[in-house]
Amino acid sequence: MADLKSQAPTQTLDVLGRVCPFPLVLTKKTIEKAEPGTLLKVLCDAPASAEDTIPKYCEKNNYPYELIKIEDKGYWEIYIKKS
């Protein structure tokens, strides 16, 4: 898997404070509208979305992704590459 976090994101989606399923729904809508090659950075503090539903969505659609937990801030950064 490519080191996505070292690349500059094309777009950032902030879903902090949103509860499941909204982070996944907003991520799907943003990815669907994005051009191929887009690197989307998602900021998410909902554990179920960050560690389960969004990664499963990426795997199902063959989108490379990278999940990074920012421990001191209590949220995740999810980098998703639309192929």
mmCIF file of the N, C-alpha and C atoms, coordinates in Angstrom:
data_MODEL
# 
_entry.id   MODEL 
# 
loop_
_atom_site.group_PDB 
_atom_site.id 
_atom_site.type_symbol 
_atom_site.label_atom_id 
_atom_site.label_alt_id 
_atom_site.label_comp_id 
_atom_site.label_asym_id 
_atom_site.label_entity_id 
_atom_site.label_seq_id 
_atom_site.pdbx_PDB_ins_code 
_atom_site.Cartn_x 
_atom_site.Cartn_y 
_atom_site.Cartn_z 
_atom_site.occupancy 
_atom_site.B_iso_or_equiv 
_atom_site.pdbx_formal_charge 
_atom_site.auth_seq_id 
_atom_site.auth_comp_id 
_atom_site.auth_asym_id 
_atom_site.auth_atom_id 
_atom_site.pdbx_PDB_model_num 
ATOM 1   N N  . MET A 1 1  ? 0.846   -1.181 0.000   1.00 0.00 ? 1  MET A N  1 
ATOM 2   C CA . MET A 1 1  ? 0.000   0.000  0.000   1.00 0.00 ? 1  MET A CA 1 
ATOM 3   C C  . MET A 1 1  ? 0.889   1.241  0.000   1.00 0.00 ? 1  MET A C  1 
ATOM 4   N N  . ALA A 1 2  ? 0.526   2.184  -0.820  1.00 0.00 ? 2  ALA A N  1 
ATOM 5   C CA . ALA A 1 2  ? 1.303   3.419  -0.902  1.00 0.00 ? 2  ALA A CA 1 
ATOM 6   C C  . ALA A 1 2  ? 1.202   4.198  0.401   1.00 0.00 ? 2  ALA A C  1 
ATOM 7   N N  . ASP A 1 3  ? 2.205   4.999  0.652   1.00 0.00 ? 3  ASP A N  1 
ATOM 8   C CA . ASP A 1 3  ? 2.205   5.840  1.841   1.00 0.00 ? 3  ASP A CA 1 
ATOM 9   C C  . ASP A 1 3  ? 1.362   7.076  1.542   1.00 0.00 ? 3  ASP A C  1 
ATOM 10  N N  . LEU A 1 4  ? 0.076   6.963  1.762   1.00 0.00 ? 4  LEU A N  1 
ATOM 11  C CA . LEU A 1 4  ? -0.856  8.026  1.379   1.00 0.00 ? 4  LEU A CA 1 
ATOM 12  C C  . LEU A 1 4  ? -0.733  9.258  2.260   1.00 0.00 ? 4  LEU A C  1 
ATOM 13  N N  . LYS A 1 5  ? -0.409  9.062  3.536   1.00 0.00 ? 5  LYS A N  1 
ATOM 14  C CA . LYS A 1 5  ? -0.380  10.210 4.450   1.00 0.00 ? 5  LYS A CA 1 
ATOM 15  C C  . LYS A 1 5  ? 0.744   11.186 4.139   1.00 0.00 ? 5  LYS A C  1 
ATOM 16  N N  . SER A 1 6  ? 1.753   10.725 3.406   1.00 0.00 ? 6  SER A N  1 
ATOM 17  C CA . SER A 1 6  ? 2.855   11.626 3.065   1.00 0.00 ? 6  SER A CA 1 
ATOM 18  C C  . SER A 1 6  ? 2.526   12.498 1.852   1.00 0.00 ? 6  SER A C  1 
ATOM 19  N N  . GLN A 1 7  ? 1.394   12.221 1.193   1.00 0.00 ? 7  GLN A N  1 
ATOM 20  C CA . GLN A 1 7  ? 0.987   12.998 0.030   1.00 0.00 ? 7  GLN A CA 1 
ATOM 21  C C  . GLN A 1 7  ? 0.009   14.103 0.460   1.00 0.00 ? 7  GLN A C  1 
ATOM 22  N N  . ALA A 1 8  ? -0.007  15.185 -0.288  1.00 0.00 ? 8  ALA A N  1 
ATOM 23  C CA . ALA A 1 8  ? -0.938  16.281 0.007   1.00 0.00 ? 8  ALA A CA 1 
ATOM 24  C C  . ALA A 1 8  ? -2.334  15.873 -0.440  1.00 0.00 ? 8  ALA A C  1 
ATOM 25  N N  . PRO A 1 9  ? -3.309  15.916 0.479   1.00 0.00 ? 9  PRO A N  1 
ATOM 26  C CA . PRO A 1 9  ? -4.664  15.538 0.086   1.00 0.00 ? 9  PRO A CA 1 
ATOM 27  C C  . PRO A 1 9  ? -5.261  16.529 -0.909  1.00 0.00 ? 9  PRO A C  1 
ATOM 28  N N  . THR A 1 10 ? -6.043  16.014 -1.828  1.00 0.00 ? 10 THR A N  1 
ATOM 29  C CA . THR A 1 10 ? -6.745  16.830 -2.800  1.00 0.00 ? 10 THR A CA 1 
ATOM 30  C C  . THR A 1 10 ? -7.916  17.526 -2.130  1.00 0.00 ? 10 THR A C  1 
ATOM 31  N N  . GLN A 1 11 ? -8.521  16.818 -1.173  1.00 0.00 ? 11 GLN A N  1 
ATOM 32  C CA . GLN A 1 11 ? -9.743  17.296 -0.533  1.00 0.00 ? 11 GLN A CA 1 
ATOM 33  C C  . GLN A 1 11 ? -9.760  16.780 0.900   1.00 0.00 ? 11 GLN A C  1 
ATOM 34  N N  . THR A 1 12 ? -10.341 17.562 1.808   1.00 0.00 ? 12 THR A N  1 
ATOM 35  C CA . THR A 1 12 ? -10.477 17.141 3.205   1.00 0.00 ? 12 THR A CA 1 
ATOM 36  C C  . THR A 1 12 ? -11.950 17.156 3.579   1.00 0.00 ? 12 THR A C  1 
ATOM 37  N N  . LEU A 1 13 ? -12.371 16.096 4.243   1.00 0.00 ? 13 LEU A N  1 
ATOM 38  C CA . LEU A 1 13 ? -13.753 15.983 4.712   1.00 0.00 ? 13 LEU A CA 1 
ATOM 39  C C  . LEU A 1 13 ? -13.723 15.891 6.232   1.00 0.00 ? 13 LEU A C  1 
ATOM 40  N N  . ASP A 1 14 ? -14.344 16.850 6.895   1.00 0.00 ? 14 ASP A N  1 
ATOM 41  C CA . ASP A 1 14 ? -14.382 16.889 8.362   1.00 0.00 ? 14 ASP A CA 1 
ATOM 42  C C  . ASP A 1 14 ? -15.732 16.367 8.834   1.00 0.00 ? 14 ASP A C  1 
ATOM 43  N N  . VAL A 1 15 ? -15.716 15.185 9.441   1.00 0.00 ? 15 VAL A N  1 
ATOM 44  C CA . VAL A 1 15 ? -16.951 14.619 9.983   1.00 0.00 ? 15 VAL A CA 1 
ATOM 45  C C  . VAL A 1 15 ? -16.848 14.488 11.506  1.00 0.00 ? 15 VAL A C  1 
ATOM 46  N N  . LEU A 1 16 ? -16.018 15.312 12.108  1.00 0.00 ? 16 LEU A N  1 
ATOM 47  C CA . LEU A 1 16 ? -15.854 15.285 13.568  1.00 0.00 ? 16 LEU A CA 1 
ATOM 48  C C  . LEU A 1 16 ? -17.187 15.645 14.225  1.00 0.00 ? 16 LEU A C  1 
ATOM 49  N N  . GLY A 1 17 ? -17.551 14.874 15.234  1.00 0.00 ? 17 GLY A N  1 
ATOM 50  C CA . GLY A 1 17 ? -18.796 15.116 15.935  1.00 0.00 ? 17 GLY A CA 1 
ATOM 51  C C  . GLY A 1 17 ? -20.002 14.406 15.326  1.00 0.00 ? 17 GLY A C  1 
ATOM 52  N N  . ARG A 1 18 ? -19.821 13.801 14.181  1.00 0.00 ? 18 ARG A N  1 
ATOM 53  C CA . ARG A 1 18 ? -20.915 13.066 13.523  1.00 0.00 ? 18 ARG A CA 1 
ATOM 54  C C  . ARG A 1 18 ? -20.877 11.618 14.010  1.00 0.00 ? 18 ARG A C  1 
ATOM 55  N N  . VAL A 1 19 ? -22.054 11.054 14.209  1.00 0.00 ? 19 VAL A N  1 
ATOM 56  C CA . VAL A 1 19 ? -22.121 9.669  14.656  1.00 0.00 ? 19 VAL A CA 1 
ATOM 57  C C  . VAL A 1 19 ? -22.516 8.777  13.487  1.00 0.00 ? 19 VAL A C  1 
ATOM 58  N N  . CYS A 1 20 ? -22.227 7.492  13.649  1.00 0.00 ? 20 CYS A N  1 
ATOM 59  C CA . CYS A 1 20 ? -22.520 6.493  12.645  1.00 0.00 ? 20 CYS A CA 1 
ATOM 60  C C  . CYS A 1 20 ? -24.022 6.527  12.306  1.00 0.00 ? 20 CYS A C  1 
ATOM 61  N N  . PRO A 1 21 ? -24.408 6.513  11.080  1.00 0.00 ? 21 PRO A N  1 
ATOM 62  C CA . PRO A 1 21 ? -23.666 6.200  9.860   1.00 0.00 ? 21 PRO A CA 1 
ATOM 63  C C  . PRO A 1 21 ? -23.227 7.429  9.061   1.00 0.00 ? 21 PRO A C  1 
ATOM 64  N N  . PHE A 1 22 ? -23.368 8.637  9.596   1.00 0.00 ? 22 PHE A N  1 
ATOM 65  C CA . PHE A 1 22 ? -23.102 9.847  8.813   1.00 0.00 ? 22 PHE A CA 1 
ATOM 66  C C  . PHE A 1 22 ? -21.665 9.956  8.296   1.00 0.00 ? 22 PHE A C  1 
ATOM 67  N N  . PRO A 1 23 ? -20.641 9.589  9.074   1.00 0.00 ? 23 PRO A N  1 
ATOM 68  C CA . PRO A 1 23 ? -19.296 9.651  8.488   1.00 0.00 ? 23 PRO A CA 1 
ATOM 69  C C  . PRO A 1 23 ? -19.151 8.800  7.227   1.00 0.00 ? 23 PRO A C  1 
ATOM 70  N N  . LEU A 1 24 ? -19.722 7.603  7.240   1.00 0.00 ? 24 LEU A N  1 
ATOM 71  C CA . LEU A 1 24 ? -19.656 6.735  6.050   1.00 0.00 ? 24 LEU A CA 1 
ATOM 72  C C  . LEU A 1 24 ? -20.473 7.329  4.907   1.00 0.00 ? 24 LEU A C  1 
ATOM 73  N N  . VAL A 1 25 ? -21.669 7.794  5.188   1.00 0.00 ? 25 VAL A N  1 
ATOM 74  C CA . VAL A 1 25 ? -22.535 8.349  4.143   1.00 0.00 ? 25 VAL A CA 1 
ATOM 75  C C  . VAL A 1 25 ? -21.868 9.560  3.486   1.00 0.00 ? 25 VAL A C  1 
ATOM 76  N N  . LEU A 1 26 ? -21.320 10.459 4.291   1.00 0.00 ? 26 LEU A N  1 
ATOM 77  C CA . LEU A 1 26 ? -20.673 11.657 3.743   1.00 0.00 ? 26 LEU A CA 1 
ATOM 78  C C  . LEU A 1 26 ? -19.399 11.296 2.985   1.00 0.00 ? 26 LEU A C  1 
ATOM 79  N N  . THR A 1 27 ? -18.657 10.300 3.485   1.00 0.00 ? 27 THR A N  1 
ATOM 80  C CA . THR A 1 27 ? -17.451 9.849  2.785   1.00 0.00 ? 27 THR A CA 1 
ATOM 81  C C  . THR A 1 27 ? -17.824 9.263  1.422   1.00 0.00 ? 27 THR A C  1 
ATOM 82  N N  . LYS A 1 28 ? -18.844 8.418  1.384   1.00 0.00 ? 28 LYS A N  1 
ATOM 83  C CA . LYS A 1 28 ? -19.275 7.817  0.117   1.00 0.00 ? 28 LYS A CA 1 
ATOM 84  C C  . LYS A 1 28 ? -19.704 8.892  -0.880  1.00 0.00 ? 28 LYS A C  1 
ATOM 85  N N  . LYS A 1 29 ? -20.488 9.852  -0.435  1.00 0.00 ? 29 LYS A N  1 
ATOM 86  C CA . LYS A 1 29 ? -20.947 10.915 -1.337  1.00 0.00 ? 29 LYS A CA 1 
ATOM 87  C C  . LYS A 1 29 ? -19.772 11.727 -1.873  1.00 0.00 ? 29 LYS A C  1 
ATOM 88  N N  . THR A 1 30 ? -18.811 12.021 -1.008  1.00 0.00 ? 30 THR A N  1 
ATOM 89  C CA . THR A 1 30 ? -17.656 12.818 -1.434  1.00 0.00 ? 30 THR A CA 1 
ATOM 90  C C  . THR A 1 30 ? -16.800 12.039 -2.434  1.00 0.00 ? 30 THR A C  1 
ATOM 91  N N  . ILE A 1 31 ? -16.561 10.763 -2.156  1.00 0.00 ? 31 ILE A N  1 
ATOM 92  C CA . ILE A 1 31 ? -15.747 9.941  -3.063  1.00 0.00 ? 31 ILE A CA 1 
ATOM 93  C C  . ILE A 1 31 ? -16.448 9.776  -4.414  1.00 0.00 ? 31 ILE A C  1 
ATOM 94  N N  . GLU A 1 32 ? -17.746 9.570  -4.386  1.00 0.00 ? 32 GLU A N  1 
ATOM 95  C CA . GLU A 1 32 ? -18.478 9.370  -5.645  1.00 0.00 ? 32 GLU A CA 1 
ATOM 96  C C  . GLU A 1 32 ? -18.402 10.603 -6.540  1.00 0.00 ? 32 GLU A C  1 
ATOM 97  N N  . LYS A 1 33 ? -18.362 11.786 -5.951  1.00 0.00 ? 33 LYS A N  1 
ATOM 98  C CA . LYS A 1 33 ? -18.301 13.020 -6.734  1.00 0.00 ? 33 LYS A CA 1 
ATOM 99  C C  . LYS A 1 33 ? -16.874 13.368 -7.160  1.00 0.00 ? 33 LYS A C  1 
ATOM 100 N N  . ALA A 1 34 ? -15.887 12.756 -6.502  1.00 0.00 ? 34 ALA A N  1 
ATOM 101 C CA . ALA A 1 34 ? -14.489 13.104 -6.753  1.00 0.00 ? 34 ALA A CA 1 
ATOM 102 C C  . ALA A 1 34 ? -13.986 12.520 -8.075  1.00 0.00 ? 34 ALA A C  1 
ATOM 103 N N  . GLU A 1 35 ? -13.007 13.194 -8.654  1.00 0.00 ? 35 GLU A N  1 
ATOM 104 C CA . GLU A 1 35 ? -12.361 12.717 -9.870  1.00 0.00 ? 35 GLU A CA 1 
ATOM 105 C C  . GLU A 1 35 ? -11.437 11.554 -9.527  1.00 0.00 ? 35 GLU A C  1 
ATOM 106 N N  . PRO A 1 36 ? -11.226 10.621 -10.464 1.00 0.00 ? 36 PRO A N  1 
ATOM 107 C CA . PRO A 1 36 ? -10.240 9.560  -10.225 1.00 0.00 ? 36 PRO A CA 1 
ATOM 108 C C  . PRO A 1 36 ? -8.871  10.172 -9.918  1.00 0.00 ? 36 PRO A C  1 
ATOM 109 N N  . GLY A 1 37 ? -8.180  9.593  -8.977  1.00 0.00 ? 37 GLY A N  1 
ATOM 110 C CA . GLY A 1 37 ? -6.868  10.096 -8.569  1.00 0.00 ? 37 GLY A CA 1 
ATOM 111 C C  . GLY A 1 37 ? -6.940  11.007 -7.358  1.00 0.00 ? 37 GLY A C  1 
ATOM 112 N N  . THR A 1 38 ? -8.147  11.356 -6.951  1.00 0.00 ? 38 THR A N  1 
ATOM 113 C CA . THR A 1 38 ? -8.327  12.217 -5.787  1.00 0.00 ? 38 THR A CA 1 
ATOM 114 C C  . THR A 1 38 ? -7.851  11.521 -4.523  1.00 0.00 ? 38 THR A C  1 
ATOM 115 N N  . LEU A 1 39 ? -7.142  12.257 -3.676  1.00 0.00 ? 39 LEU A N  1 
ATOM 116 C CA . LEU A 1 39 ? -6.756  11.762 -2.357  1.00 0.00 ? 39 LEU A CA 1 
ATOM 117 C C  . LEU A 1 39 ? -7.596  12.518 -1.336  1.00 0.00 ? 39 LEU A C  1 
ATOM 118 N N  . LEU A 1 40 ? -8.510  11.799 -0.714  1.00 0.00 ? 40 LEU A N  1 
ATOM 119 C CA . LEU A 1 40 ? -9.424  12.390 0.261   1.00 0.00 ? 40 LEU A CA 1 
ATOM 120 C C  . LEU A 1 40 ? -8.913  12.110 1.669   1.00 0.00 ? 40 LEU A C  1 
ATOM 121 N N  . LYS A 1 41 ? -8.845  13.158 2.467   1.00 0.00 ? 41 LYS A N  1 
ATOM 122 C CA . LYS A 1 41 ? -8.482  13.025 3.878   1.00 0.00 ? 41 LYS A CA 1 
ATOM 123 C C  . LYS A 1 41 ? -9.761  13.213 4.690   1.00 0.00 ? 41 LYS A C  1 
ATOM 124 N N  . VAL A 1 42 ? -10.117 12.204 5.478   1.00 0.00 ? 42 VAL A N  1 
ATOM 125 C CA . VAL A 1 42 ? -11.326 12.256 6.293   1.00 0.00 ? 42 VAL A CA 1 
ATOM 126 C C  . VAL A 1 42 ? -10.914 12.369 7.757   1.00 0.00 ? 42 VAL A C  1 
ATOM 127 N N  . LEU A 1 43 ? -11.453 13.363 8.446   1.00 0.00 ? 43 LEU A N  1 
ATOM 128 C CA . LEU A 1 43 ? -11.233 13.519 9.886   1.00 0.00 ? 43 LEU A CA 1 
ATOM 129 C C  . LEU A 1 43 ? -12.458 12.964 10.580  1.00 0.00 ? 43 LEU A C  1 
ATOM 130 N N  . CYS A 1 44 ? -12.279 11.940 11.416  1.00 0.00 ? 44 CYS A N  1 
ATOM 131 C CA . CYS A 1 44 ? -13.420 11.240 11.993  1.00 0.00 ? 44 CYS A CA 1 
ATOM 132 C C  . CYS A 1 44 ? -13.142 10.863 13.448  1.00 0.00 ? 44 CYS A C  1 
ATOM 133 N N  . ASP A 1 45 ? -14.110 11.093 14.326  1.00 0.00 ? 45 ASP A N  1 
ATOM 134 C CA . ASP A 1 45 ? -13.939 10.711 15.730  1.00 0.00 ? 45 ASP A CA 1 
ATOM 135 C C  . ASP A 1 45 ? -14.962 9.668  16.181  1.00 0.00 ? 45 ASP A C  1 
ATOM 136 N N  . ALA A 1 46 ? -15.642 9.043  15.233  1.00 0.00 ? 46 ALA A N  1 
ATOM 137 C CA . ALA A 1 46 ? -16.585 7.967  15.532  1.00 0.00 ? 46 ALA A CA 1 
ATOM 138 C C  . ALA A 1 46 ? -15.854 6.640  15.338  1.00 0.00 ? 46 ALA A C  1 
ATOM 139 N N  . PRO A 1 47 ? -15.554 5.922  16.433  1.00 0.00 ? 47 PRO A N  1 
ATOM 140 C CA . PRO A 1 47 ? -14.744 4.698  16.317  1.00 0.00 ? 47 PRO A CA 1 
ATOM 141 C C  . PRO A 1 47 ? -15.309 3.663  15.352  1.00 0.00 ? 47 PRO A C  1 
ATOM 142 N N  . ALA A 1 48 ? -16.606 3.421  15.379  1.00 0.00 ? 48 ALA A N  1 
ATOM 143 C CA . ALA A 1 48 ? -17.192 2.400  14.504  1.00 0.00 ? 48 ALA A CA 1 
ATOM 144 C C  . ALA A 1 48 ? -17.003 2.765  13.034  1.00 0.00 ? 48 ALA A C  1 
ATOM 145 N N  . SER A 1 49 ? -17.128 4.036  12.722  1.00 0.00 ? 49 SER A N  1 
ATOM 146 C CA . SER A 1 49 ? -16.943 4.474  11.334  1.00 0.00 ? 49 SER A CA 1 
ATOM 147 C C  . SER A 1 49 ? -15.476 4.415  10.938  1.00 0.00 ? 49 SER A C  1 
ATOM 148 N N  . ALA A 1 50 ? -14.619 4.910  11.797  1.00 0.00 ? 50 ALA A N  1 
ATOM 149 C CA . ALA A 1 50 ? -13.198 4.991  11.458  1.00 0.00 ? 50 ALA A CA 1 
ATOM 150 C C  . ALA A 1 50 ? -12.533 3.622  11.369  1.00 0.00 ? 50 ALA A C  1 
ATOM 151 N N  . GLU A 1 51 ? -12.896 2.732  12.259  1.00 0.00 ? 51 GLU A N  1 
ATOM 152 C CA . GLU A 1 51 ? -12.200 1.442  12.307  1.00 0.00 ? 51 GLU A CA 1 
ATOM 153 C C  . GLU A 1 51 ? -12.954 0.321  11.613  1.00 0.00 ? 51 GLU A C  1 
ATOM 154 N N  . ASP A 1 52 ? -14.203 0.547  11.231  1.00 0.00 ? 52 ASP A N  1 
ATOM 155 C CA . ASP A 1 52 ? -14.976 -0.547 10.651  1.00 0.00 ? 52 ASP A CA 1 
ATOM 156 C C  . ASP A 1 52 ? -15.637 -0.181 9.319   1.00 0.00 ? 52 ASP A C  1 
ATOM 157 N N  . THR A 1 53 ? -16.622 0.685  9.333   1.00 0.00 ? 53 THR A N  1 
ATOM 158 C CA . THR A 1 53 ? -17.436 0.868  8.126   1.00 0.00 ? 53 THR A CA 1 
ATOM 159 C C  . THR A 1 53 ? -16.696 1.566  6.979   1.00 0.00 ? 53 THR A C  1 
ATOM 160 N N  . ILE A 1 54 ? -15.921 2.591  7.275   1.00 0.00 ? 54 ILE A N  1 
ATOM 161 C CA . ILE A 1 54 ? -15.205 3.285  6.189   1.00 0.00 ? 54 ILE A CA 1 
ATOM 162 C C  . ILE A 1 54 ? -14.111 2.379  5.594   1.00 0.00 ? 54 ILE A C  1 
ATOM 163 N N  . PRO A 1 55 ? -13.289 1.690  6.421   1.00 0.00 ? 55 PRO A N  1 
ATOM 164 C CA . PRO A 1 55 ? -12.324 0.746  5.822   1.00 0.00 ? 55 PRO A CA 1 
ATOM 165 C C  . PRO A 1 55 ? -12.991 -0.358 5.003   1.00 0.00 ? 55 PRO A C  1 
ATOM 166 N N  . LYS A 1 56 ? -14.111 -0.884 5.472   1.00 0.00 ? 56 LYS A N  1 
ATOM 167 C CA . LYS A 1 56 ? -14.812 -1.927 4.701   1.00 0.00 ? 56 LYS A CA 1 
ATOM 168 C C  . LYS A 1 56 ? -15.309 -1.383 3.368   1.00 0.00 ? 56 LYS A C  1 
ATOM 169 N N  . TYR A 1 57 ? -15.810 -0.165 3.383   1.00 0.00 ? 57 TYR A N  1 
ATOM 170 C CA . TYR A 1 57 ? -16.260 0.473  2.141   1.00 0.00 ? 57 TYR A CA 1 
ATOM 171 C C  . TYR A 1 57 ? -15.086 0.599  1.160   1.00 0.00 ? 57 TYR A C  1 
ATOM 172 N N  . CYS A 1 58 ? -13.938 1.025  1.658   1.00 0.00 ? 58 CYS A N  1 
ATOM 173 C CA . CYS A 1 58 ? -12.755 1.180  0.804   1.00 0.00 ? 58 CYS A CA 1 
ATOM 174 C C  . CYS A 1 58 ? -12.318 -0.166 0.224   1.00 0.00 ? 58 CYS A C  1 
ATOM 175 N N  . GLU A 1 59 ? -12.298 -1.187 1.069   1.00 0.00 ? 59 GLU A N  1 
ATOM 176 C CA . GLU A 1 59 ? -11.886 -2.516 0.606   1.00 0.00 ? 59 GLU A CA 1 
ATOM 177 C C  . GLU A 1 59 ? -12.848 -3.045 -0.450  1.00 0.00 ? 59 GLU A C  1 
ATOM 178 N N  . LYS A 1 60 ? -14.138 -2.852 -0.231  1.00 0.00 ? 60 LYS A N  1 
ATOM 179 C CA . LYS A 1 60 ? -15.149 -3.339 -1.167  1.00 0.00 ? 60 LYS A CA 1 
ATOM 180 C C  . LYS A 1 60 ? -15.000 -2.680 -2.534  1.00 0.00 ? 60 LYS A C  1 
ATOM 181 N N  . ASN A 1 61 ? -14.597 -1.411 -2.539  1.00 0.00 ? 61 ASN A N  1 
ATOM 182 C CA . ASN A 1 61 ? -14.475 -0.655 -3.780  1.00 0.00 ? 61 ASN A CA 1 
ATOM 183 C C  . ASN A 1 61 ? -13.043 -0.573 -4.306  1.00 0.00 ? 61 ASN A C  1 
ATOM 184 N N  . ASN A 1 62 ? -12.142 -1.322 -3.680  1.00 0.00 ? 62 ASN A N  1 
ATOM 185 C CA . ASN A 1 62 ? -10.727 -1.342 -4.085  1.00 0.00 ? 62 ASN A CA 1 
ATOM 186 C C  . ASN A 1 62 ? -10.080 0.040  -4.056  1.00 0.00 ? 62 ASN A C  1 
ATOM 187 N N  . TYR A 1 63 ? -10.447 0.840  -3.061  1.00 0.00 ? 63 TYR A N  1 
ATOM 188 C CA . TYR A 1 63 ? -9.805  2.134  -2.874  1.00 0.00 ? 63 TYR A CA 1 
ATOM 189 C C  . TYR A 1 63 ? -8.690  1.961  -1.844  1.00 0.00 ? 63 TYR A C  1 
ATOM 190 N N  . PRO A 1 64 ? -7.453  2.237  -2.222  1.00 0.00 ? 64 PRO A N  1 
ATOM 191 C CA . PRO A 1 64 ? -6.395  2.193  -1.220  1.00 0.00 ? 64 PRO A CA 1 
ATOM 192 C C  . PRO A 1 64 ? -6.690  3.208  -0.112  1.00 0.00 ? 64 PRO A C  1 
ATOM 193 N N  . TYR A 1 65 ? -6.411  2.815  1.119   1.00 0.00 ? 65 TYR A N  1 
ATOM 194 C CA . TYR A 1 65 ? -6.658  3.736  2.227   1.00 0.00 ? 65 TYR A CA 1 
ATOM 195 C C  . TYR A 1 65 ? -5.596  3.551  3.301   1.00 0.00 ? 65 TYR A C  1 
ATOM 196 N N  . GLU A 1 66 ? -5.491  4.546  4.137   1.00 0.00 ? 66 GLU A N  1 
ATOM 197 C CA . GLU A 1 66 ? -4.556  4.495  5.256   1.00 0.00 ? 66 GLU A CA 1 
ATOM 198 C C  . GLU A 1 66 ? -5.258  5.131  6.446   1.00 0.00 ? 66 GLU A C  1 
ATOM 199 N N  . LEU A 1 67 ? -5.211  4.431  7.557   1.00 0.00 ? 67 LEU A N  1 
ATOM 200 C CA . LEU A 1 67 ? -5.912  4.855  8.763   1.00 0.00 ? 67 LEU A CA 1 
ATOM 201 C C  . LEU A 1 67 ? -4.880  5.224  9.827   1.00 0.00 ? 67 LEU A C  1 
ATOM 202 N N  . ILE A 1 68 ? -4.981  6.420  10.339  1.00 0.00 ? 68 ILE A N  1 
ATOM 203 C CA . ILE A 1 68 ? -4.037  6.877  11.359  1.00 0.00 ? 68 ILE A CA 1 
ATOM 204 C C  . ILE A 1 68 ? -4.821  7.428  12.528  1.00 0.00 ? 68 ILE A C  1 
ATOM 205 N N  . LYS A 1 69 ? -4.588  6.870  13.701  1.00 0.00 ? 69 LYS A N  1 
ATOM 206 C CA . LYS A 1 69 ? -5.261  7.374  14.900  1.00 0.00 ? 69 LYS A CA 1 
ATOM 207 C C  . LYS A 1 69 ? -4.383  8.447  15.532  1.00 0.00 ? 69 LYS A C  1 
ATOM 208 N N  . ILE A 1 70 ? -4.965  9.601  15.740  1.00 0.00 ? 70 ILE A N  1 
ATOM 209 C CA . ILE A 1 70 ? -4.267  10.699 16.404  1.00 0.00 ? 70 ILE A CA 1 
ATOM 210 C C  . ILE A 1 70 ? -4.637  10.587 17.885  1.00 0.00 ? 70 ILE A C  1 
ATOM 211 N N  . GLU A 1 71 ? -3.823  9.857  18.615  1.00 0.00 ? 71 GLU A N  1 
ATOM 212 C CA . GLU A 1 71 ? -4.147  9.505  20.006  1.00 0.00 ? 71 GLU A CA 1 
ATOM 213 C C  . GLU A 1 71 ? -4.413  10.726 20.889  1.00 0.00 ? 71 GLU A C  1 
ATOM 214 N N  . ASP A 1 72 ? -3.553  11.713 20.812  1.00 0.00 ? 72 ASP A N  1 
ATOM 215 C CA . ASP A 1 72 ? -3.683  12.853 21.719  1.00 0.00 ? 72 ASP A CA 1 
ATOM 216 C C  . ASP A 1 72 ? -4.888  13.737 21.401  1.00 0.00 ? 72 ASP A C  1 
ATOM 217 N N  . LYS A 1 73 ? -5.444  13.623 20.199  1.00 0.00 ? 73 LYS A N  1 
ATOM 218 C CA . LYS A 1 73 ? -6.606  14.441 19.838  1.00 0.00 ? 73 LYS A CA 1 
ATOM 219 C C  . LYS A 1 73 ? -7.890  13.631 19.787  1.00 0.00 ? 73 LYS A C  1 
ATOM 220 N N  . GLY A 1 74 ? -7.779  12.290 19.840  1.00 0.00 ? 74 GLY A N  1 
ATOM 221 C CA . GLY A 1 74 ? -8.958  11.445 19.906  1.00 0.00 ? 74 GLY A CA 1 
ATOM 222 C C  . GLY A 1 74 ? -9.735  11.303 18.608  1.00 0.00 ? 74 GLY A C  1 
ATOM 223 N N  . TYR A 1 75 ? -9.051  11.412 17.500  1.00 0.00 ? 75 TYR A N  1 
ATOM 224 C CA . TYR A 1 75 ? -9.721  11.174 16.223  1.00 0.00 ? 75 TYR A CA 1 
ATOM 225 C C  . TYR A 1 75 ? -8.787  10.459 15.264  1.00 0.00 ? 75 TYR A C  1 
ATOM 226 N N  . TRP A 1 76 ? -9.354  10.082 14.121  1.00 0.00 ? 76 TRP A N  1 
ATOM 227 C CA . TRP A 1 76 ? -8.602  9.375  13.099  1.00 0.00 ? 76 TRP A CA 1 
ATOM 228 C C  . TRP A 1 76 ? -8.494  10.254 11.863  1.00 0.00 ? 76 TRP A C  1 
ATOM 229 N N  . GLU A 1 77 ? -7.404  10.062 11.161  1.00 0.00 ? 77 GLU A N  1 
ATOM 230 C CA . GLU A 1 77 ? -7.255  10.607 9.815   1.00 0.00 ? 77 GLU A CA 1 
ATOM 231 C C  . GLU A 1 77 ? -7.290  9.413  8.880   1.00 0.00 ? 77 GLU A C  1 
ATOM 232 N N  . ILE A 1 78 ? -8.188  9.459  7.930   1.00 0.00 ? 78 ILE A N  1 
ATOM 233 C CA . ILE A 1 78 ? -8.320  8.369  6.970   1.00 0.00 ? 78 ILE A CA 1 
ATOM 234 C C  . ILE A 1 78 ? -8.012  8.945  5.594   1.00 0.00 ? 78 ILE A C  1 
ATOM 235 N N  . TYR A 1 79 ? -6.986  8.402  4.968   1.00 0.00 ? 79 TYR A N  1 
ATOM 236 C CA . TYR A 1 79 ? -6.598  8.838  3.630   1.00 0.00 ? 79 TYR A CA 1 
ATOM 237 C C  . TYR A 1 79 ? -7.126  7.811  2.633   1.00 0.00 ? 79 TYR A C  1 
ATOM 238 N N  . ILE A 1 80 ? -7.921  8.274  1.687   1.00 0.00 ? 80 ILE A N  1 
ATOM 239 C CA . ILE A 1 80 ? -8.541  7.386  0.711   1.00 0.00 ? 80 ILE A CA 1 
ATOM 240 C C  . ILE A 1 80 ? -8.187  7.875  -0.691  1.00 0.00 ? 80 ILE A C  1 
ATOM 241 N N  . LYS A 1 81 ? -7.669  6.974  -1.496  1.00 0.00 ? 81 LYS A N  1 
ATOM 242 C CA . LYS A 1 81 ? -7.317  7.302  -2.876  1.00 0.00 ? 81 LYS A CA 1 
ATOM 243 C C  . LYS A 1 81 ? -8.379  6.737  -3.803  1.00 0.00 ? 81 LYS A C  1 
ATOM 244 N N  . LYS A 1 82 ? -9.014  7.601  -4.566  1.00 0.00 ? 82 LYS A N  1 
ATOM 245 C CA . LYS A 1 82 ? -9.993  7.119  -5.534  1.00 0.00 ? 82 LYS A CA 1 
ATOM 246 C C  . LYS A 1 82 ? -9.252  6.703  -6.786  1.00 0.00 ? 82 LYS A C  1 
ATOM 247 N N  . SER A 1 83 ? -9.430  5.455  -7.153  1.00 0.00 ? 83 SER A N  1 
ATOM 248 C CA . SER A 1 83 ? -8.723  4.949  -8.330  1.00 0.00 ? 83 SER A CA 1 
ATOM 249 C C  . SER A 1 83 ? -9.606  5.045  -9.568  1.00 0.00 ? 83 SER A C  1 
# 
